[in-house]
Amino acid sequence: MRYIFVIFILVIFFESGIAQKIKISEPVHFLALGDSYTIGQSVEISESWPRQFAFALSYKGFNVQETKIIAQTGWRTDNLASEIIRQQPLTGYNLVSLLIGVNNQYQGGNINTYATEFEELLKTAIVLAGNSPEHVFVLSIPDYAYTPFGKGNSVISSQIDQFNAVNRQITEKYNVKYVDITPVSRNGLKQPELVASDGLHPSGKMYALWVEEIMKNIEKELGLNEQSVELESISFAISHRQLSIKSEKEEADLVIYNTNGSRVQKALVSKNRETNINLSELPAGIYFIQLRNKSKVIFNRKIVLS
């Protein structure tokens, strides 16, 4: 009976670790640590998962001020640790991610050495996030067996599972959120569009799916004096590439982003006065309109220009 009770307690602890949320405080200063999967090898910079994640946060209304990436193709845990030391001091970050280990596996590294070095990296990530585990998250190692390069090699998959079992156990030990994107990566052979042109790394579409998984686990961290506010009354219309917008309660900044997350237009919307913006010079495509007052987003809208 005692044995069963201990198992029950362990299950509760394990499940509480899974439930851990990634807390986001503003303004967001995001640091992404990793290897080729973090820099987005073989895709445009804007398609890498850290850039897509930063844009997703912005679109959700978070004030993202900085995205810094420390990563390089081919890096193992020891390479990443050395570069972090070289770039010190690294201060002011309140959101840190860690994705590392595929090159330890690919190069035949010892899994016990990986465990030791990964744990040190995770502790470093927590320190860089202001000693706040809830501001850190770890991504599992994707399975490159499910690419043309990997050719469905089951040995690769088995080894990736072993490395992920290690990094997951360590992550949960420190009460850090673990985002398992490995199952998504295993769609690469049956959905070729999820693999980049090099036949090995994820495509921008794959990275977008990773971001969806991450976004399921974010939670805004409220400041001590932050209170919920009533939604502002916004009047919005667009016709013949002329945008009209009015904020009845307060002055706000209007920003228009393209799908890469780049700002293409900005304007000031005065209180209780209609503002007209000419969109005729923008290329056809999808755009995101955001109205922000100080650090708070009060309006979001997606538009399509033809």
Contacts in CASP RR format, 6 or more apart in sequence:
PFRMAT RR
TARGET T0000
AUTHOR 0000-0000-0000
METHOD contacts of the structure
MODEL  1
MRYIFVIFILVIFFESGIAQKIKISEPVHFLALGDSYTIGQSVEISESWP
RQFAFALSYKGFNVQETKIIAQTGWRTDNLASEIIRQQPLTGYNLVSLLI
GVNNQYQGGNINTYATEFEELLKTAIVLAGNSPEHVFVLSIPDYAYTPFG
KGNSVISSQIDQFNAVNRQITEKYNVKYVDITPVSRNGLKQPELVASDGL
HPSGKMYALWVEEIMKNIEKELGLNEQSVELESISFAISHRQLSIKSEKE
EADLVIYNTNGSRVQKALVSKNRETNINLSELPAGIYFIQLRNKSKVIFN
RKIVLS
14 172 0 8 1.000
17 172 0 8 1.000
17 175 0 8 1.000
17 178 0 8 1.000
18 172 0 8 1.000
18 178 0 8 1.000
20 134 0 8 1.000
20 175 0 8 1.000
20 176 0 8 1.000
20 177 0 8 1.000
21 134 0 8 1.000
21 177 0 8 1.000
21 217 0 8 1.000
21 218 0 8 1.000
21 219 0 8 1.000
22 95 0 8 1.000
22 134 0 8 1.000
22 135 0 8 1.000
22 136 0 8 1.000
22 137 0 8 1.000
22 177 0 8 1.000
22 214 0 8 1.000
22 217 0 8 1.000
22 218 0 8 1.000
22 219 0 8 1.000
23 132 0 8 1.000
23 134 0 8 1.000
23 135 0 8 1.000
23 218 0 8 1.000
23 219 0 8 1.000
23 220 0 8 1.000
23 221 0 8 1.000
24 57 0 8 1.000
24 62 0 8 1.000
24 95 0 8 1.000
24 135 0 8 1.000
24 218 0 8 1.000
24 219 0 8 1.000
24 220 0 8 1.000
24 221 0 8 1.000
25 94 0 8 1.000
25 95 0 8 1.000
25 135 0 8 1.000
25 220 0 8 1.000
25 221 0 8 1.000
25 223 0 8 1.000
26 62 0 8 1.000
26 63 0 8 1.000
26 295 0 8 1.000
27 63 0 8 1.000
27 64 0 8 1.000
27 65 0 8 1.000
27 295 0 8 1.000
28 54 0 8 1.000
28 57 0 8 1.000
28 62 0 8 1.000
28 63 0 8 1.000
28 64 0 8 1.000
28 65 0 8 1.000
28 66 0 8 1.000
28 94 0 8 1.000
28 95 0 8 1.000
29 65 0 8 1.000
29 66 0 8 1.000
29 68 0 8 1.000
29 92 0 8 1.000
29 93 0 8 1.000
29 94 0 8 1.000
29 95 0 8 1.000
30 50 0 8 1.000
30 53 0 8 1.000
30 54 0 8 1.000
30 57 0 8 1.000
30 64 0 8 1.000
30 66 0 8 1.000
30 67 0 8 1.000
30 68 0 8 1.000
30 93 0 8 1.000
30 95 0 8 1.000
30 96 0 8 1.000
30 97 0 8 1.000
31 68 0 8 1.000
31 69 0 8 1.000
31 70 0 8 1.000
31 90 0 8 1.000
31 93 0 8 1.000
31 95 0 8 1.000
31 96 0 8 1.000
31 97 0 8 1.000
31 128 0 8 1.000
31 129 0 8 1.000
32 38 0 8 1.000
32 50 0 8 1.000
32 67 0 8 1.000
32 68 0 8 1.000
32 69 0 8 1.000
32 70 0 8 1.000
32 71 0 8 1.000
32 96 0 8 1.000
32 97 0 8 1.000
32 99 0 8 1.000
33 70 0 8 1.000
33 71 0 8 1.000
33 80 0 8 1.000
33 84 0 8 1.000
33 96 0 8 1.000
33 97 0 8 1.000
33 98 0 8 1.000
33 99 0 8 1.000
33 100 0 8 1.000
33 121 0 8 1.000
33 125 0 8 1.000
34 70 0 8 1.000
34 71 0 8 1.000
34 75 0 8 1.000
34 80 0 8 1.000
34 98 0 8 1.000
34 99 0 8 1.000
34 100 0 8 1.000
35 71 0 8 1.000
35 72 0 8 1.000
35 73 0 8 1.000
35 74 0 8 1.000
35 75 0 8 1.000
35 76 0 8 1.000
35 80 0 8 1.000
35 99 0 8 1.000
35 100 0 8 1.000
35 101 0 8 1.000
35 102 0 8 1.000
35 103 0 8 1.000
36 71 0 8 1.000
36 72 0 8 1.000
36 73 0 8 1.000
36 74 0 8 1.000
36 75 0 8 1.000
36 102 0 8 1.000
36 201 0 8 1.000
37 49 0 8 1.000
37 71 0 8 1.000
37 99 0 8 1.000
37 102 0 8 1.000
37 139 0 8 1.000
37 142 0 8 1.000
37 201 0 8 1.000
37 202 0 8 1.000
38 48 0 8 1.000
38 49 0 8 1.000
38 50 0 8 1.000
38 69 0 8 1.000
38 71 0 8 1.000
38 97 0 8 1.000
38 99 0 8 1.000
39 48 0 8 1.000
39 69 0 8 1.000
39 71 0 8 1.000
39 72 0 8 1.000
39 73 0 8 1.000
40 47 0 8 1.000
40 48 0 8 1.000
40 49 0 8 1.000
40 201 0 8 1.000
40 202 0 8 1.000
40 207 0 8 1.000
41 73 0 8 1.000
41 196 0 8 1.000
41 198 0 8 1.000
41 201 0 8 1.000
42 196 0 8 1.000
42 197 0 8 1.000
42 198 0 8 1.000
42 199 0 8 1.000
42 200 0 8 1.000
42 201 0 8 1.000
43 196 0 8 1.000
43 201 0 8 1.000
43 202 0 8 1.000
43 203 0 8 1.000
43 204 0 8 1.000
43 207 0 8 1.000
44 260 0 8 1.000
45 51 0 8 1.000
46 52 0 8 1.000
46 260 0 8 1.000
46 261 0 8 1.000
46 262 0 8 1.000
47 203 0 8 1.000
47 204 0 8 1.000
47 207 0 8 1.000
48 69 0 8 1.000
48 204 0 8 1.000
48 207 0 8 1.000
49 202 0 8 1.000
49 207 0 8 1.000
49 208 0 8 1.000
49 210 0 8 1.000
49 211 0 8 1.000
49 214 0 8 1.000
50 67 0 8 1.000
50 69 0 8 1.000
50 97 0 8 1.000
51 67 0 8 1.000
51 261 0 8 1.000
52 204 0 8 1.000
52 207 0 8 1.000
52 208 0 8 1.000
52 211 0 8 1.000
53 211 0 8 1.000
53 214 0 8 1.000
53 215 0 8 1.000
54 64 0 8 1.000
54 67 0 8 1.000
55 257 0 8 1.000
55 260 0 8 1.000
55 261 0 8 1.000
56 211 0 8 1.000
56 215 0 8 1.000
57 64 0 8 1.000
57 218 0 8 1.000
58 64 0 8 1.000
58 257 0 8 1.000
58 261 0 8 1.000
58 290 0 8 1.000
59 257 0 8 1.000
59 288 0 8 1.000
59 290 0 8 1.000
59 300 0 8 1.000
60 215 0 8 1.000
60 218 0 8 1.000
61 290 0 8 1.000
61 292 0 8 1.000
61 297 0 8 1.000
61 300 0 8 1.000
62 220 0 8 1.000
62 297 0 8 1.000
63 292 0 8 1.000
63 295 0 8 1.000
63 297 0 8 1.000
66 93 0 8 1.000
68 93 0 8 1.000
70 80 0 8 1.000
70 83 0 8 1.000
70 84 0 8 1.000
70 87 0 8 1.000
71 80 0 8 1.000
72 79 0 8 1.000
72 83 0 8 1.000
74 103 0 8 1.000
75 83 0 8 1.000
75 100 0 8 1.000
75 103 0 8 1.000
76 100 0 8 1.000
76 101 0 8 1.000
76 103 0 8 1.000
76 104 0 8 1.000
76 107 0 8 1.000
76 109 0 8 1.000
76 117 0 8 1.000
77 100 0 8 1.000
77 101 0 8 1.000
77 104 0 8 1.000
77 114 0 8 1.000
77 117 0 8 1.000
77 118 0 8 1.000
77 121 0 8 1.000
78 117 0 8 1.000
79 103 0 8 1.000
80 100 0 8 1.000
80 121 0 8 1.000
81 117 0 8 1.000
81 120 0 8 1.000
81 121 0 8 1.000
81 124 0 8 1.000
84 90 0 8 1.000
84 121 0 8 1.000
84 124 0 8 1.000
84 128 0 8 1.000
90 128 0 8 1.000
91 128 0 8 1.000
92 130 0 8 1.000
93 128 0 8 1.000
93 129 0 8 1.000
93 130 0 8 1.000
94 129 0 8 1.000
94 130 0 8 1.000
94 132 0 8 1.000
94 135 0 8 1.000
95 129 0 8 1.000
95 135 0 8 1.000
95 136 0 8 1.000
96 125 0 8 1.000
96 126 0 8 1.000
96 128 0 8 1.000
96 129 0 8 1.000
96 135 0 8 1.000
96 136 0 8 1.000
96 137 0 8 1.000
97 125 0 8 1.000
97 136 0 8 1.000
97 137 0 8 1.000
97 138 0 8 1.000
97 139 0 8 1.000
98 121 0 8 1.000
98 122 0 8 1.000
98 125 0 8 1.000
98 136 0 8 1.000
98 137 0 8 1.000
98 138 0 8 1.000
98 139 0 8 1.000
99 138 0 8 1.000
99 139 0 8 1.000
99 140 0 8 1.000
99 141 0 8 1.000
100 118 0 8 1.000
100 121 0 8 1.000
101 114 0 8 1.000
101 118 0 8 1.000
101 141 0 8 1.000
101 163 0 8 1.000
101 167 0 8 1.000
102 141 0 8 1.000
102 142 0 8 1.000
102 144 0 8 1.000
102 160 0 8 1.000
102 163 0 8 1.000
104 111 0 8 1.000
104 113 0 8 1.000
104 114 0 8 1.000
104 163 0 8 1.000
105 114 0 8 1.000
105 141 0 8 1.000
105 156 0 8 1.000
105 159 0 8 1.000
105 160 0 8 1.000
105 163 0 8 1.000
111 162 0 8 1.000
111 163 0 8 1.000
111 166 0 8 1.000
114 163 0 8 1.000
114 166 0 8 1.000
114 167 0 8 1.000
115 166 0 8 1.000
115 170 0 8 1.000
118 166 0 8 1.000
118 167 0 8 1.000
118 170 0 8 1.000
119 170 0 8 1.000
122 136 0 8 1.000
122 138 0 8 1.000
122 170 0 8 1.000
122 171 0 8 1.000
122 174 0 8 1.000
122 176 0 8 1.000
123 174 0 8 1.000
125 136 0 8 1.000
125 176 0 8 1.000
126 132 0 8 1.000
126 133 0 8 1.000
126 136 0 8 1.000
126 174 0 8 1.000
126 176 0 8 1.000
129 135 0 8 1.000
129 136 0 8 1.000
133 174 0 8 1.000
133 175 0 8 1.000
133 176 0 8 1.000
134 175 0 8 1.000
134 176 0 8 1.000
134 177 0 8 1.000
134 221 0 8 1.000
136 176 0 8 1.000
136 177 0 8 1.000
137 176 0 8 1.000
137 177 0 8 1.000
137 178 0 8 1.000
137 179 0 8 1.000
137 214 0 8 1.000
137 217 0 8 1.000
138 167 0 8 1.000
138 168 0 8 1.000
138 171 0 8 1.000
138 176 0 8 1.000
138 177 0 8 1.000
138 178 0 8 1.000
138 179 0 8 1.000
139 179 0 8 1.000
139 181 0 8 1.000
139 210 0 8 1.000
139 214 0 8 1.000
140 164 0 8 1.000
140 167 0 8 1.000
140 168 0 8 1.000
140 178 0 8 1.000
140 179 0 8 1.000
140 180 0 8 1.000
140 181 0 8 1.000
140 182 0 8 1.000
141 160 0 8 1.000
141 163 0 8 1.000
141 164 0 8 1.000
141 167 0 8 1.000
141 182 0 8 1.000
142 160 0 8 1.000
142 181 0 8 1.000
142 182 0 8 1.000
142 184 0 8 1.000
142 185 0 8 1.000
142 202 0 8 1.000
143 156 0 8 1.000
143 157 0 8 1.000
143 160 0 8 1.000
143 182 0 8 1.000
143 185 0 8 1.000
143 186 0 8 1.000
144 150 0 8 1.000
144 156 0 8 1.000
144 160 0 8 1.000
144 185 0 8 1.000
144 200 0 8 1.000
145 151 0 8 1.000
145 152 0 8 1.000
145 153 0 8 1.000
145 154 0 8 1.000
145 156 0 8 1.000
145 157 0 8 1.000
145 160 0 8 1.000
145 186 0 8 1.000
146 152 0 8 1.000
146 157 0 8 1.000
146 185 0 8 1.000
146 186 0 8 1.000
146 187 0 8 1.000
146 188 0 8 1.000
146 189 0 8 1.000
147 188 0 8 1.000
147 189 0 8 1.000
147 195 0 8 1.000
147 199 0 8 1.000
147 200 0 8 1.000
147 201 0 8 1.000
148 189 0 8 1.000
148 195 0 8 1.000
148 199 0 8 1.000
148 200 0 8 1.000
149 198 0 8 1.000
149 199 0 8 1.000
149 200 0 8 1.000
150 156 0 8 1.000
150 200 0 8 1.000
152 189 0 8 1.000
157 186 0 8 1.000
160 182 0 8 1.000
161 182 0 8 1.000
164 180 0 8 1.000
164 182 0 8 1.000
167 178 0 8 1.000
168 178 0 8 1.000
168 180 0 8 1.000
171 177 0 8 1.000
171 178 0 8 1.000
172 178 0 8 1.000
177 217 0 8 1.000
179 210 0 8 1.000
179 213 0 8 1.000
179 214 0 8 1.000
179 217 0 8 1.000
180 213 0 8 1.000
181 209 0 8 1.000
181 210 0 8 1.000
181 213 0 8 1.000
184 206 0 8 1.000
184 209 0 8 1.000
184 210 0 8 1.000
184 213 0 8 1.000
185 202 0 8 1.000
185 206 0 8 1.000
187 194 0 8 1.000
188 194 0 8 1.000
188 195 0 8 1.000
188 206 0 8 1.000
193 203 0 8 1.000
193 205 0 8 1.000
194 202 0 8 1.000
194 203 0 8 1.000
194 205 0 8 1.000
194 206 0 8 1.000
194 209 0 8 1.000
195 201 0 8 1.000
195 202 0 8 1.000
195 203 0 8 1.000
195 206 0 8 1.000
196 202 0 8 1.000
196 203 0 8 1.000
196 204 0 8 1.000
197 203 0 8 1.000
202 210 0 8 1.000
229 296 0 8 1.000
231 298 0 8 1.000
232 247 0 8 1.000
232 248 0 8 1.000
232 249 0 8 1.000
232 250 0 8 1.000
232 252 0 8 1.000
232 293 0 8 1.000
232 298 0 8 1.000
232 299 0 8 1.000
233 247 0 8 1.000
233 248 0 8 1.000
233 249 0 8 1.000
234 245 0 8 1.000
234 246 0 8 1.000
234 247 0 8 1.000
234 248 0 8 1.000
234 291 0 8 1.000
234 298 0 8 1.000
234 299 0 8 1.000
235 244 0 8 1.000
235 245 0 8 1.000
235 246 0 8 1.000
235 248 0 8 1.000
235 274 0 8 1.000
236 243 0 8 1.000
236 244 0 8 1.000
236 245 0 8 1.000
236 246 0 8 1.000
236 289 0 8 1.000
236 299 0 8 1.000
236 301 0 8 1.000
237 243 0 8 1.000
237 244 0 8 1.000
237 245 0 8 1.000
238 244 0 8 1.000
238 279 0 8 1.000
238 303 0 8 1.000
241 278 0 8 1.000
241 279 0 8 1.000
241 280 0 8 1.000
241 282 0 8 1.000
241 305 0 8 1.000
242 276 0 8 1.000
242 277 0 8 1.000
242 278 0 8 1.000
242 279 0 8 1.000
243 276 0 8 1.000
243 277 0 8 1.000
243 278 0 8 1.000
243 279 0 8 1.000
243 289 0 8 1.000
243 303 0 8 1.000
244 274 0 8 1.000
244 275 0 8 1.000
244 276 0 8 1.000
244 277 0 8 1.000
245 254 0 8 1.000
245 269 0 8 1.000
245 274 0 8 1.000
245 275 0 8 1.000
245 277 0 8 1.000
245 289 0 8 1.000
245 291 0 8 1.000
245 299 0 8 1.000
246 269 0 8 1.000
246 272 0 8 1.000
246 273 0 8 1.000
246 274 0 8 1.000
246 275 0 8 1.000
247 269 0 8 1.000
247 270 0 8 1.000
247 271 0 8 1.000
247 272 0 8 1.000
247 291 0 8 1.000
247 298 0 8 1.000
247 299 0 8 1.000
248 271 0 8 1.000
248 272 0 8 1.000
249 271 0 8 1.000
249 272 0 8 1.000
250 271 0 8 1.000
250 293 0 8 1.000
250 298 0 8 1.000
251 268 0 8 1.000
251 269 0 8 1.000
251 270 0 8 1.000
251 271 0 8 1.000
251 293 0 8 1.000
252 268 0 8 1.000
252 269 0 8 1.000
252 291 0 8 1.000
252 292 0 8 1.000
252 293 0 8 1.000
252 298 0 8 1.000
252 299 0 8 1.000
253 266 0 8 1.000
253 267 0 8 1.000
253 268 0 8 1.000
253 269 0 8 1.000
253 291 0 8 1.000
253 292 0 8 1.000
253 293 0 8 1.000
254 266 0 8 1.000
254 267 0 8 1.000
254 268 0 8 1.000
254 269 0 8 1.000
254 275 0 8 1.000
254 277 0 8 1.000
254 289 0 8 1.000
254 290 0 8 1.000
254 291 0 8 1.000
254 292 0 8 1.000
255 263 0 8 1.000
255 265 0 8 1.000
255 266 0 8 1.000
255 289 0 8 1.000
255 290 0 8 1.000
255 292 0 8 1.000
256 263 0 8 1.000
256 264 0 8 1.000
256 265 0 8 1.000
256 266 0 8 1.000
256 279 0 8 1.000
256 282 0 8 1.000
256 287 0 8 1.000
256 288 0 8 1.000
256 289 0 8 1.000
256 290 0 8 1.000
257 263 0 8 1.000
257 264 0 8 1.000
257 287 0 8 1.000
257 288 0 8 1.000
257 290 0 8 1.000
258 264 0 8 1.000
258 285 0 8 1.000
258 286 0 8 1.000
258 287 0 8 1.000
258 288 0 8 1.000
259 285 0 8 1.000
259 286 0 8 1.000
259 287 0 8 1.000
259 288 0 8 1.000
261 288 0 8 1.000
264 282 0 8 1.000
264 287 0 8 1.000
265 277 0 8 1.000
265 279 0 8 1.000
265 282 0 8 1.000
267 275 0 8 1.000
267 277 0 8 1.000
268 275 0 8 1.000
269 275 0 8 1.000
269 291 0 8 1.000
279 305 0 8 1.000
282 305 0 8 1.000
283 305 0 8 1.000
284 305 0 8 1.000
284 306 0 8 1.000
285 304 0 8 1.000
285 305 0 8 1.000
285 306 0 8 1.000
286 302 0 8 1.000
286 303 0 8 1.000
286 304 0 8 1.000
286 305 0 8 1.000
287 302 0 8 1.000
287 303 0 8 1.000
287 304 0 8 1.000
287 305 0 8 1.000
288 300 0 8 1.000
288 301 0 8 1.000
288 302 0 8 1.000
288 303 0 8 1.000
289 299 0 8 1.000
289 300 0 8 1.000
289 301 0 8 1.000
289 302 0 8 1.000
289 303 0 8 1.000
290 297 0 8 1.000
290 299 0 8 1.000
290 300 0 8 1.000
291 297 0 8 1.000
291 298 0 8 1.000
291 299 0 8 1.000
291 300 0 8 1.000
292 298 0 8 1.000
END
